[in-house]
Amino acid sequence: MRQHNYYVYIMSDFSKIIYIGVTNNLIRRVEEHKQNTVDGFTKKYNLHCLVYHEYFTDINYAIAREKELKGWRRDKKIKLIESVNPTWKDLYNDLIGK
């Protein structure tokens, strides 16, 4: 049985506007956000920095986690991001090995 990859991720910018999403291909999805190829919130607010992500093998768990995070208050989301990325650096280059 083939294992699947799913990710819950957070995109942001210098003003710390937060977008939470779920995908089965994190690199492709972050590139879409960076290139503004998908209309919506991240394009409207130019959210081009990947500041947080979690990995799952089950889509149901990934979707449940995305919903959980979206339900959190903003300060709790910020604490989560800063627990692993205190400077809010763009994690994309780490993701692709640069």
Summary of the structure (lengths in Angstrom):
residues: 98
radius of gyration: 13.0
end to end distance: 31.6
largest distance: 43.1
contacts: 261
relative contact order: 0.23
helix: 43%
strand: 20%
